[in-house]
């Protein structure tokens, strides 16, 4: 067991794993990493199971002191990381920190979130089978909150001898920024006028400043219904594109409410959900309608690549 001292916490740094699916019926959303592909690959770089707990940093990273040293990897957005006496650190490559060495991360250069994966994983008590922090409800993770300066984290024992690993070039496509998000039609898509549906898929939307892990609010052409109508509150899924009465779409994200009473124009396909986690305020996006068959094929191909032995190079 080793420790990590938080010298600076950054803007929003939380403990995350792959979430706690299966509890929506009791009102608990899955939470978990906003960019699960980056988390999974980062854990493989350091020899962990893909779902091991790591640190998710948002827009501005922290500064961490590794008292006993560690094998670590950074994935996701480039936060300009460096180590004392060691210079800048590359994204997507595992490296070893000496006892007492400090890792510093700055503000984002690309994307919204960077993941710090440590061999052995971050050790915190699980809540409903997951270590993920659900910020909105104050549960899971490190005391149910984002990290603060002075916090001390514990990591699990190192299970492997250090090997320098890097993400293979074909896998980098899964991490590449994608500003055209693919969607399938939502359950209430027919409620919207043909003109609104056409506009929705042709328009460019901007991510608003108020966006967070609950949802991404979008600024752009308003979407209107054929006629005003109310709907009974129903379950909603991760990536659902809801349209409130004002007509501004919102994409439900990892800490979403589990039910909602707004009609859904579309739903982000599973293969593109990780890319939502790298969208920053003021980023511009568009939507592309695809079939259920294609959405399923894209997810199968993504998981085939993730499972391949060639995903990580030594």
N, C-alpha and C positions, 0 to 999 in steps of 0.2 A: 504494500500500500504506500502511495506517495501523496504529496499535497501540492496544491496550486494556490498561491497567494494572489488575490486580486488587488493589484496596485491601483489600477484605474479600470472602471467597469465598462466604459463606452456608453453608447446611447441606450440600447436595449439588448442586453446580453442575457440569455436564458439557457437553461439546460433543456435539451430536446432529444427525443429519440424518434421512432416512427409512429408514435401516437397510441391512442387507446380506442380503436374502433370497436363497435358493438354495443355502445351504451347510449346511443341516440334516443332510444325509447324512454330513457329516464332523464333526458334533457342534457346529457353530457356529450359535447362534441369531441372529436378525436384529438384535436390539437396536433402536436408533433411538429417535425421540421417543416418549415415553409417551402424548402427546396429539398425534398427527400432524396433525389438522385445524388446531389452533392454530399449529403450526409452518408449515404450508403457507400459511395466511392471513397470518401475520406476514411471511413472505418476500415475498408479493405486495405487501404494504403498502410495502415498501422497494425494490421493483423487482427483486428477485432471482428466480431460478428457484425453484419451490416446494420443491425438495429441498435447497437450500443449507444449509450447516452454521450452526447457531445455538447459543445457550446455553440449556440447560434448568436451571431452578432449582427446588428442591423444598422446600416449606414455609417456608423462610427464604431471602430473596434476598441478593445481594452488593452491593458498592459498587465502581464501575468508573470509571476516569478515561480520557477519550478525548483523547489527546494532540493529534491532528490534527483533532478534531471528527468527526462522523459523522451519517448519516441512519439512524435506528433506529425500531423499533416493539416494543411489548410486547403479547403476547397470552396467552390462557389465564387463569390465576387472577390476581386483583388482589392485588399485594404492597405496595400503598401507595407506589408509586415517586414520586420527586421529583428535581429537578435543582437544583444550587446557583444561587441568584439567579433561579430560574425557577418555583418552586412545584411543586405536584403534577402528575404526568403521567397522562394518561388511557390506559386499556387499549384496544387496537384502533384506534389512530390513529398514523400516522407523524409524526415530529417531527425537528428538526435540532438537534444539539448543536454548540456552538462549540468551537474548539480549547481544550483544557485543562479543559473542563467535566466535572463529576462527576455520575454517575447513581447514586442510592441506592435500594435496595429493602429493605423490611422483611419482617415475617412475613406469612403469607397472611391475607387477609380472606375469600376465597372460593376453594374448590378447593385442589388440591395443588401444581400446577406452573405456573410462569410462563416464557414464552419471550422471550428478548432476541434479536431479529433485527437485523442490521446490514447496510446496503447493501454489497455485495461479498462478504458471507459471512465466516465464520471460516476461516482458512487453516491446516489441519493436514495431515500426510501421510495419505493414504487407506490403509486396511487392508482387503483383499479388496473393493475398490471402494467403500468407504464411510468417512466420517470419524466415524461414531458411536462413542462410548465404550461399551465393554462392561466395566462395572465389575468384574463377577465374575471375568473372566479377565485383566483388566488390559491389554486391547488396544484399539487405535483411539483416536480423540479426541486429547486433549492428554496425551501420554505414558501413555495407558491409565488415567488416573485422574481423579478430580474435581479441580476447581481449588483452589488454595491462595493465601493472601495473598502478594503479590510476584510472581505469575506475570505474564508479558507475552504477550498474544495478538496475532496479526497478522490483519488483515482484507484482503480483496481490494480492488481499485480500484473506486471508485464509477463505475458505468456510465451513470447517468442524472442529470439535473438534479433537484433536490429538488422533489417535489410532495407536498402534504399529502393523504394518503389515509386513508380510514376504512373499516371493515368495514360492509357494508350490513346494514340491520335483518333481512332474511330469513335472512342467514347466521348471525346471532346464535343462532338456534335450534339450529344444529349445535354451538354452544359451551355451550349451556345445560346446567345440571346435570340429570342424569336418574338417579333412584334406583331406578327399575324397569328392570332390564337385560333386554333381549330375548335369548332363546337358542333354539337348535335342539337337538333331542334328541341326546345323545352316543351313541357306538358301543356302550357297555355299559349304556344306560339300562334295558334290560329285566332287567338283573341285580338291580335294586333292587325292593323290595317296593312294591306299589301304595300302601300307606300311607305309605311313605317318599317316594315320588314326589309324592304329594298334599301331604304336609307341606312338601317342598322348595319347591313353587311357592306355597304359602300363607304360609310363614314369612318373617320378617324376619331378615336376617343382619347382623352388625356386623363391619366391617373391623378386624382385630387390629393391635396395635402392631408386630408382627413382620413386617408386610407390606413389600415392597420391589419393585424392578424385576424380580425373578425371579418373584414370585407374591404374590397377595393372599390371606392366610389369613383365614378367616371363622369367626365365633363365632355359634352358633345351634343349632337342633335337629339332632341327629345323624342321618345318613342310613345306613340299614342295607341289606345285600343280602338277597336271598331266602334264600340259603344261603351259607356261607363257601366261597370258591373263589379260586384263584390264576390269574393270567393271565400270558402271555408278554409281556415288555417290547416295546413297539411305539412308533412315532413319535407324537408329540403335537403339537397345533397351538396357536398363539397363542389365548388365550381359553378353552382347555379347562377345564372344571370337574371337577377330579379329586377323588376321595373316598378318602383313606387308610383303613386299617382302623379307626381310632378314630371315623370317621364325620363329621369336620369338613371341609367342602368347602374347596378351594383353587383359585383362578383363576390359571392360568399366564399370565405376563405377558411383557414384551418381552425379558428376559434368561433366559427359561425354559430348562430342560433340553430337549433335542430328542427324548428318548425317556423313557418312563415305564411303570411296571408297575402303576399304580393304575387302576381303572375310571373312566370318564368319564360322569358323569350328563348333562352338557349342554355346549354351547359358545356363548360370547358371539357374537352375529352381528357381521359386519364393520362394519356401520353404527354399532354401539355401542362398538367397541373404544377409540376415542379418549376416551370418557367414563370408562373405567377409569383413565386417567392422571390424572384430577382427583379420585379418591376419596382421602380422608384417613383416617388411623386414627380409629376410633370412628364413622365414617359408617355409616349403615344403608341396606341395599339389599334389594331383592326381585328375583325372577326371573319372567319371563313367557315361556311357551313359544309360539313362532311356527313357521309352516311354512317349509320351504326356499324355496318360491315367494315368500313375503312377505319373507324375509330378503334374497333376491336383488333384489327390487323396491326395497326400502329403500336398498340400497347403490347401485343404479343412479340413484335419485333424488338421493341425497347427492352422487354424483360429477357429476351434471348441474348441480346448484347450484354446486359448486366450480368447474366449468369455465365458468360463465356470466360474461359480461363485466360483469354488474351486481353481482357478488359484492363488488367493491371500488369505492367511490365516491371521486371526486376533488372 
